[in-house]
């Protein structure tokens, strides 16, 4: 499938369209985000009591890792489902919050899980290769630091080069996964083909992705300032109550509300990036009805 190059400042449009998307179907989008949050936090709810009861247990650590891995793989179809949900909203079709589970009902869940596994393998192999080439001793340094945290061991040569490469790889990986999940969930592509489309499309759009990254930082800083002011005001009000009540009644609901807003924006950016780079022109529901 052909991938396209977007305009240099298209990243700003993706962010603006993602913010505007919430106004179209806020209840549906936030309801779907609530389902995703529930699945995302389920592993912590299961493994945290085990870790508190058995501190330092290798068995519990392995079990926790296994549960987290299974949950992350289950999130892959839900990510595809969320993108398909946004596509339905944008095309004027009927959509509900439970559509995030659509891939499980429609038979595309295994392809999305396959894409997630394939991407994870490729990403970790690439990072391991970078570490070996630029700083082969980083593994020994990391192990020694864990064994003796008080030693404050200096990082090996090449450490900061590896960190810079990892940051760039993380930015590019967001582009690959955005296009890849969209290609599987909406475009009907296979896992390997979607990975190839994601890689090619990301390389073609490095500049708009960088602009998106800068714009996201600016928006994030502004949001943090606003949140800081809100938290400061609530902190003053909490002086009239207990600190435990402040944590439970104010901070936790505030955090959940923030996440319910951030999920639609994040997936909205992913969707509009995919649509500009890989999406095909299709008539919306109203145009099909008129036809």
C-alpha positions as CSV (number, residue, x, y, z in Angstrom):
1,X,0.0,0.0,0.0
2,X,1.3,3.4,-0.9
3,X,2.3,5.8,1.9
4,X,2.3,9.6,1.5
5,X,4.4,12.4,2.8
6,X,2.5,15.0,4.8
7,X,3.2,18.8,4.9
8,X,6.0,19.9,7.3
9,X,3.5,21.5,9.7
10,X,0.9,18.8,9.4
11,X,1.7,17.6,12.9
12,X,0.1,20.8,14.3
13,X,-3.1,19.9,12.3
14,X,-3.1,16.4,13.7
15,X,-3.0,17.7,17.2
16,X,-5.7,20.3,16.6
17,X,-8.0,17.8,14.9
18,X,-7.4,15.4,17.8
19,X,-8.5,18.1,20.3
20,X,-11.5,19.0,18.2
21,X,-12.5,15.3,18.0
22,X,-13.5,15.2,21.6
23,X,-16.3,17.7,21.0
24,X,-17.9,15.4,18.4
25,X,-18.7,12.4,20.7
26,X,-17.2,13.1,24.2
27,X,-19.3,10.5,26.0
28,X,-18.4,7.7,23.5
29,X,-14.7,8.6,23.4
30,X,-14.3,9.0,27.1
31,X,-16.3,5.8,27.7
32,X,-13.9,3.9,25.5
33,X,-11.0,5.5,27.3
34,X,-12.4,4.3,30.6
35,X,-12.5,0.7,29.3
36,X,-8.9,1.0,28.2
37,X,-7.9,2.5,31.6
38,X,-9.6,-0.4,33.4
39,X,-7.6,-3.0,31.4
40,X,-4.4,-1.0,31.7
41,X,-4.6,-0.8,35.5
42,X,-5.9,-4.4,36.1
43,X,-2.4,-5.9,36.2
44,X,-1.3,-3.4,38.9
45,X,-4.4,-4.2,40.9
46,X,-3.5,-7.9,40.7
47,X,0.3,-7.8,41.1
48,X,0.7,-5.0,43.7
49,X,-0.8,-7.0,46.6
50,X,1.4,-9.9,45.7
51,X,4.5,-7.7,45.7
52,X,3.7,-6.1,49.0
53,X,3.1,-9.5,50.6
54,X,6.2,-11.1,49.1
55,X,8.9,-8.3,48.7
56,X,11.9,-9.3,46.7
57,X,10.4,-12.7,45.6
58,X,11.7,-13.7,42.2
59,X,8.6,-15.9,41.6
60,X,6.2,-13.0,42.2
61,X,8.4,-10.8,39.9
62,X,8.1,-13.4,37.1
63,X,4.4,-13.7,37.7
64,X,4.0,-9.9,37.6
65,X,5.9,-9.6,34.4
66,X,3.9,-12.4,32.8
67,X,0.6,-10.7,33.8
68,X,1.8,-7.3,32.5
69,X,2.9,-8.9,29.2
70,X,-0.5,-10.6,28.7
71,X,-2.3,-7.3,29.5
72,X,-0.2,-5.3,27.1
73,X,-0.9,-7.8,24.3
74,X,-4.6,-7.6,25.1
75,X,-4.3,-3.8,24.8
76,X,-3.2,-4.1,21.2
77,X,-6.6,-5.1,19.8
78,X,-8.2,-2.4,22.0
79,X,-5.8,0.2,20.5
80,X,-6.9,-0.9,17.0
81,X,-10.5,-0.9,18.2
82,X,-10.1,2.7,19.4
83,X,-8.7,3.8,16.1
84,X,-11.6,2.1,14.3
85,X,-14.0,3.8,16.7
86,X,-12.6,7.2,15.7
87,X,-12.8,6.3,12.0
88,X,-16.5,5.5,12.5
89,X,-17.1,8.8,14.2
90,X,-15.2,10.8,11.5
91,X,-17.2,9.0,8.8
92,X,-20.6,9.7,10.5
93,X,-21.3,6.0,11.4
94,X,-22.9,4.6,14.5
95,X,-20.3,4.0,17.2
96,X,-20.3,3.1,20.9
97,X,-17.7,3.0,23.7
98,X,-17.7,-0.9,23.6
99,X,-16.4,-0.7,20.0
100,X,-12.8,-0.8,21.5
101,X,-13.5,-4.5,21.9
102,X,-14.6,-4.7,18.2
103,X,-11.4,-6.5,17.0
104,X,-12.2,-9.4,19.4
105,X,-15.6,-9.8,17.8
106,X,-14.5,-9.2,14.2
107,X,-11.6,-11.6,14.1
108,X,-8.8,-9.0,13.8
109,X,-7.5,-9.3,17.3
110,X,-4.8,-11.9,16.5
111,X,-3.4,-9.8,13.7
112,X,-3.2,-6.8,16.0
113,X,-1.5,-8.9,18.7
114,X,0.8,-10.3,16.0
115,X,1.8,-6.7,14.9
116,X,2.4,-5.7,18.6
117,X,4.7,-8.8,19.1
118,X,6.5,-8.2,15.8
119,X,7.1,-4.6,16.6
120,X,8.3,-5.4,20.2
121,X,10.9,-7.9,18.8
122,X,12.2,-5.6,16.1
123,X,12.4,-2.6,18.5
124,X,14.2,-4.4,21.3
125,X,16.6,-6.1,18.8
126,X,17.4,-2.7,17.3
127,X,18.0,-1.1,20.8
128,X,20.2,-4.1,21.8
129,X,22.3,-3.7,18.7
130,X,22.7,0.1,19.4
131,X,23.8,-0.7,23.0
132,X,26.3,-3.3,21.8
133,X,27.8,-1.1,19.1
134,X,28.1,2.1,21.1
135,X,28.5,0.9,24.7
136,X,28.8,-2.8,25.2
137,X,29.6,-2.4,28.9
138,X,26.2,-0.7,29.7
139,X,24.7,-4.0,30.7
140,X,27.4,-4.6,33.3
141,X,27.1,-1.1,34.6
142,X,23.3,-1.4,34.9
143,X,23.6,-4.7,36.8
144,X,26.3,-3.3,39.1
145,X,24.2,-0.2,39.8
146,X,21.2,-2.3,40.8
147,X,23.3,-4.5,43.0
148,X,24.9,-1.5,44.8
149,X,22.8,1.7,44.4
150,X,24.8,3.6,47.0
151,X,27.9,3.3,44.9
152,X,26.8,5.9,42.3
153,X,28.8,4.3,39.5
154,X,29.7,6.6,36.6
155,X,28.0,5.6,33.3
156,X,30.3,4.0,30.8
157,X,31.6,5.7,27.6
158,X,29.0,6.0,24.9
159,X,26.1,6.0,27.4
160,X,24.7,9.4,26.4
161,X,25.0,8.4,22.7
162,X,22.9,5.4,23.4
163,X,20.3,7.5,25.3
164,X,20.1,10.0,22.4
165,X,19.6,7.1,20.0
166,X,16.9,5.6,22.2
167,X,15.0,8.9,22.4
168,X,15.0,9.2,18.6
169,X,14.0,5.6,18.3
170,X,11.1,6.1,20.8
171,X,9.9,9.1,18.7
172,X,10.0,7.1,15.5
173,X,8.4,4.1,17.2
174,X,5.3,6.2,17.9
175,X,5.0,6.9,14.2
176,X,5.5,3.2,13.3
177,X,2.9,2.0,15.8
178,X,0.4,4.7,14.9
179,X,0.5,3.8,11.2
180,X,0.8,0.0,11.9
181,X,-2.2,-0.2,14.2
182,X,-4.2,1.9,11.7
183,X,-3.2,-0.3,8.8
184,X,-4.3,-3.5,10.6
185,X,-7.5,-2.2,12.2
186,X,-8.8,0.0,9.4
187,X,-6.7,-0.8,6.3
188,X,-7.0,-4.6,6.7
189,X,-3.3,-5.2,6.3
190,X,-1.4,-8.1,7.8
191,X,1.1,-7.7,10.7
192,X,4.3,-7.8,8.6
193,X,2.9,-5.6,5.8
194,X,1.6,-3.1,8.4
195,X,5.1,-2.9,10.0
196,X,6.6,-2.2,6.7
197,X,4.0,0.5,5.9
198,X,4.6,2.0,9.3
199,X,8.4,2.1,8.9
200,X,8.2,3.6,5.4
201,X,5.5,6.1,6.3
202,X,7.4,7.2,9.4
203,X,10.7,7.8,7.5
204,X,8.8,9.9,4.9
205,X,7.3,12.0,7.7
206,X,10.1,12.6,10.1
207,X,9.8,16.4,9.8
208,X,6.0,16.6,10.6
209,X,6.5,14.1,13.4
210,X,9.3,16.3,14.9
211,X,6.9,19.4,14.6
212,X,4.2,17.3,16.4
213,X,6.7,16.4,19.1
214,X,7.6,20.1,19.7
215,X,3.9,21.2,19.6
216,X,3.1,18.4,22.1
217,X,5.8,19.6,24.5
218,X,4.4,23.2,24.3
219,X,0.8,22.0,24.9
220,X,2.0,19.7,27.7
221,X,3.9,22.5,29.5
222,X,0.8,24.7,29.3
223,X,-1.4,21.8,30.6
224,X,1.1,21.2,33.5
225,X,1.0,24.9,34.5
226,X,-2.8,24.8,34.5
227,X,-2.9,21.6,36.5
228,X,-0.3,23.0,38.9
229,X,-2.5,26.0,39.6
230,X,-5.5,23.7,40.1
231,X,-3.6,21.4,42.4
232,X,-2.3,24.4,44.4
233,X,-5.8,25.7,44.9
234,X,-7.1,22.3,45.9
235,X,-4.1,22.0,48.3
236,X,-5.2,25.1,50.1
237,X,-8.7,23.9,50.3
238,X,-7.5,20.5,51.6
239,X,-6.1,22.3,54.7
240,X,-9.6,22.2,56.0
241,X,-9.7,18.4,55.8
242,X,-7.5,15.4,56.3
243,X,-4.6,14.6,54.0
244,X,-6.0,11.2,53.3
245,X,-9.3,12.6,52.2
246,X,-7.4,15.1,50.0
247,X,-5.6,12.2,48.3
248,X,-8.6,10.0,47.7
249,X,-11.3,12.6,47.0
250,X,-9.4,15.1,44.9
251,X,-6.1,13.8,43.4
252,X,-7.3,10.4,42.2
253,X,-10.4,11.6,40.4
254,X,-8.4,14.5,38.9
255,X,-5.9,12.1,37.6
256,X,-8.6,9.8,36.1
257,X,-10.3,12.8,34.5
258,X,-7.0,13.9,32.9
259,X,-6.4,10.4,31.5
260,X,-10.0,10.2,30.1
261,X,-9.2,13.4,28.2
262,X,-5.6,12.4,27.2
263,X,-6.6,9.1,25.6
264,X,-8.9,10.5,23.0
265,X,-6.3,13.2,22.1
266,X,-3.5,10.6,21.9
267,X,-5.5,8.2,19.7
268,X,-6.9,11.2,17.7
269,X,-3.4,12.2,16.8
270,X,-2.6,8.6,15.8
271,X,-5.7,8.4,13.6
272,X,-5.2,11.7,11.8
273,X,-1.5,10.9,11.2
274,X,-2.6,7.5,9.7
275,X,-5.3,9.1,7.6
276,X,-2.9,11.6,6.0
277,X,-0.2,9.1,5.4
278,X,-2.0,5.8,4.6
279,X,-5.7,6.4,4.6
280,X,-7.7,5.9,1.4
281,X,-10.5,8.3,0.2
282,X,-13.8,6.7,1.2
283,X,-17.3,8.2,1.2
284,X,-18.7,8.8,4.6
285,X,-22.0,7.4,5.8
286,X,-24.0,10.4,4.7
287,X,-22.5,10.3,1.2
288,X,-23.3,6.6,0.9
289,X,-26.9,7.2,1.9
290,X,-27.3,10.0,-0.7
291,X,-25.7,7.8,-3.3
